[in-house]
Amino acid sequence: MFTTAYRKLRAAIQKATRFVIFFGAADSSKSYSAHQDLVLDLMTAKDDILVVRKNSAHIRESCYKLLKSIIVAWGLASSFDFFYSSDKREIVYKETGRKIAFTGINDPESLKSIFGFYRLLIEEANQLDWEDFLELNRRLRSNQSIQIIMLLNPVSEQHWIKARLIDNPAYSGDVTSCHVTYHDNEYITRERVAELERLKEVDEYQYRVYVLGLWGIIKPENPFFHKIDPNRHFGKVIYDPKLPVYLAFDFNKVNSVTVRQKQPGKSGGLVPRFLKEIHKGGEGADLEEICKELSFDYGRNMILVTGDASGNQGRSETKGNRTAWMLIKGYFRDNNVSFINYDAVPSSNPSHTESRFVCNALVHHWKDDFLIDRDNCPTLCADVIKMKTNTDGGLDKKDCDKYNYGHVGDCGRYDLCNFEYTTFKNLGHYQKKAA
């Protein structure tokens, strides 16, 4: 009767934060689980419950009918009264008189006074505006502690629910997030699973949002990596212990590194395949920890290293004002990594305009052979989609800094520009265009 999604929701609700964000993929049982919980809660509630959608015209065919079907399926219909008309939209539990009421954001009269509701469920919360949320949150009053549960598909990582609520320090401690996918729904059919998984080869955005249940990434009009096509270049990469490993580091705010190999392509020759990323969130991520992990995983391979030229600058917090590259060499040496080459560590970084040209020329040249592992490089996949170009034709660094992204994407462009520049120079038609 209950799915794993339901149990995850119950665990989130029991944390008793004011806001519970219940988000994830299609067919994950989000709505069904949340409405099951409303029915159970109503039978012991000391106050009323409010269900809201953006448009009141959509409530009858969704929330109201779903709640009624659950009550009927449980054999409890005789314990409830059901009303749905223009002036009375509610389900009442006869024993206590407590009710679940329904309204839409587009019905301002109903929102003038919403006292006496201690719990609010917002269905399709991603359809609401920030101002809608503020109005609801301000008007909702009760003699009990109030909890607002928001159901949604994570359509965009720039949506206000993520940017202004989940990631906003002002709401720290008041928000609980609960993520689910179809794997949390034991009753999904094999046919539905097959149809959902088909999206992996059809539409990367829909696969990310409606199958993985991750926040959607909206591709900008002027992407920096404009030759990368997620449907062609994201896939599965298998590590080959016999081949060399290429590492590209970035030290801007957070320490990040990409791991890739040059593997045989479909049309002959060796082609870059990104198989892993390490991206330590927060300031001052531990380089020593990163190098220890890399040594454990790839210490028996031949390793080639490149990355951000800013790593040549001394760090005042280290003994002897050592640089990031000096630290990395020492950490690998301490972990007994013998076969490692630093010849590709640059003395200066390529300009954003130059690196954009080089990266896209190389991806165009390799066509479908160029791959990034979708599962093991999630941040790199996200960065190469959303990194965008400024008016000068280079990387829009201001946008990257504002929204704190692009660190692993920088690793990717350092990798291609520094390790594959000879390949680029051998592309004669690109040389002519550059000239």
VENGI-V990290 format. One record per run of one state. SS is the DSSP state (a for helix, b for strand, c for the rest). FROM is the first residue (numbers start at 1). TO is the last residue. If there is no record, write none. Layout:
ss->SS from->FROM to->TO
ss->SS from->FROM to->TO
This chain:
ss->c from->1 to->3
ss->a from->4 to->13
ss->c from->14 to->18
ss->b from->19 to->24
ss->c from->25 to->29
ss->a from->30 to->42
ss->c from->43 to->47
ss->b from->48 to->53
ss->c from->54 to->55
ss->a from->56 to->58
ss->c from->59 to->59
ss->a from->60 to->73
ss->c from->74 to->76
ss->a from->77 to->79
ss->b from->80 to->84
ss->c from->85 to->88
ss->b from->89 to->93
ss->c from->94 to->98
ss->b from->99 to->104
ss->c from->105 to->107
ss->a from->108 to->111
ss->c from->112 to->113
ss->b from->114 to->115
ss->c from->116 to->116
ss->b from->117 to->122
ss->c from->123 to->124
ss->a from->125 to->127
ss->c from->128 to->129
ss->a from->130 to->139
ss->b from->140 to->141
ss->c from->142 to->146
ss->b from->147 to->152
ss->c from->153 to->159
ss->a from->160 to->166
ss->c from->167 to->168
ss->a from->169 to->171
ss->c from->172 to->174
ss->b from->175 to->180
ss->c from->181 to->181
ss->a from->182 to->184
ss->c from->185 to->189
ss->a from->190 to->202
ss->c from->203 to->203
ss->a from->204 to->210
ss->c from->211 to->222
ss->b from->223 to->223
ss->c from->224 to->229
ss->a from->230 to->233
ss->b from->234 to->235
ss->c from->236 to->244
ss->b from->245 to->250
ss->c from->251 to->255
ss->b from->256 to->264
ss->c from->265 to->269
ss->b from->270 to->279
ss->c from->280 to->286
ss->a from->287 to->298
ss->c from->299 to->302
ss->b from->303 to->307
ss->c from->308 to->308
ss->a from->309 to->312
ss->c from->313 to->313
ss->b from->314 to->314
ss->c from->315 to->318
ss->a from->319 to->321
ss->c from->322 to->322
ss->b from->323 to->323
ss->a from->324 to->334
ss->c from->335 to->339
ss->b from->340 to->341
ss->c from->342 to->351
ss->a from->352 to->369
ss->c from->370 to->370
ss->b from->371 to->373
ss->c from->374 to->377
ss->a from->378 to->386
ss->c from->387 to->387
ss->b from->388 to->389
ss->c from->390 to->394
ss->b from->395 to->395
ss->c from->396 to->396
ss->a from->397 to->403
ss->c from->404 to->406
ss->a from->407 to->419
ss->c from->420 to->420
ss->a from->421 to->425
ss->c from->426 to->427
ss->a from->428 to->434
ss->c from->435 to->435
